[in-house]
């Protein structure tokens, strides 16, 4: 089975990532077609939904919580964090230019 998704924007063709699934059994392909029909969509859309559901986190990961976990895993103390804050470069960042 081969899927290649293309989007046409302003007369240009932008290729999306494509996945080829080889050696898919007839039974599995048939089950995917039945499942897709049950959900009222194409087999390709059904496969895309299955893959997205499999890799999507069960809940939204919040950046602050993730950073706190990283800090705990690194065994950083409040003293360590204060030392990092005191020693960081406090000069303002240069604005970005596009020239």
C-alpha positions in Angstrom: 0.0 0.0 0.0 1.4 3.4 -0.9 0.2 6.8 0.0 1.5 10.1 -1.4 -0.2 13.3 -0.2 0.3 16.4 -2.2 -1.0 19.9 -1.5 -1.2 22.5 -4.3 -0.5 26.1 -2.9 0.0 29.0 -5.3 0.6 26.8 -8.3 3.4 25.0 -6.5 3.2 21.4 -5.4 4.3 20.7 -1.8 4.8 17.0 -1.0 3.8 15.8 2.4 5.7 12.9 4.0 4.6 9.5 2.6 4.7 6.1 4.2 4.7 2.8 2.3 3.4 -0.3 4.1 4.7 -3.5 2.5 3.5 -7.1 3.1 0.2 -6.1 4.6 -2.0 -9.2 4.8 -5.3 -9.3 2.9 -7.1 -9.8 6.2 -5.6 -6.7 7.7 -6.3 -4.6 4.6 -9.9 -5.9 4.5 -10.3 -5.1 8.2 -9.0 -1.5 7.6 -11.5 -1.1 4.7 -14.4 -2.2 6.9 -13.2 0.0 9.8 -12.9 3.0 7.5 -16.4 2.4 6.0 -17.8 2.1 9.6 -16.3 5.6 10.3 -17.4 7.0 7.0 -14.0 7.8 5.6 -11.4 6.4 3.1 -9.0 3.7 4.0 -6.2 6.2 3.8 -7.9 8.5 6.2 -8.5 5.6 8.6 -4.9 4.6 8.5 -3.8 8.2 9.1 -6.2 8.5 12.1 -4.9 5.2 13.6 -1.2 6.3 13.3 -2.0 9.8 14.7 -3.8 8.3 17.7 -1.0 5.9 18.3 1.7 8.6 18.5 -0.3 11.5 20.0 0.3 12.0 23.8 -2.8 11.1 25.9 -2.8 14.6 27.3 -1.1 17.8 26.3 2.4 18.1 27.6 2.9 21.5 29.4 6.3 23.0 28.9 6.7 24.1 32.6 5.8 20.7 33.9 8.2 19.1 31.4 11.0 21.4 32.5 10.3 20.6 36.2 10.6 16.9 35.5 13.9 17.4 33.7 15.2 19.5 36.6 14.1 16.8 39.1 15.7 14.1 37.0 18.9 16.1 36.9 18.8 16.4 40.7 19.1 20.2 40.5 18.7 22.0 43.9 17.3 25.5 44.4 21.0 26.5 45.0 22.0 25.0 41.6 19.2 26.9 39.9 20.2 30.2 41.6 23.8 29.7 40.6 22.7 29.2 37.0 20.6 32.3 37.0 23.4 34.4 38.5 25.9 33.3 35.9 23.8 33.5 32.8 24.3 36.2 30.2 22.0 39.1 31.1 22.8 41.1 27.9 19.6 41.7 25.9 19.3 39.6 22.8 20.0 41.2 19.5 16.8 41.6 17.4 16.5 39.2 14.5 16.9 40.6 11.0 15.8 39.1 7.7 18.2 40.8 5.4 
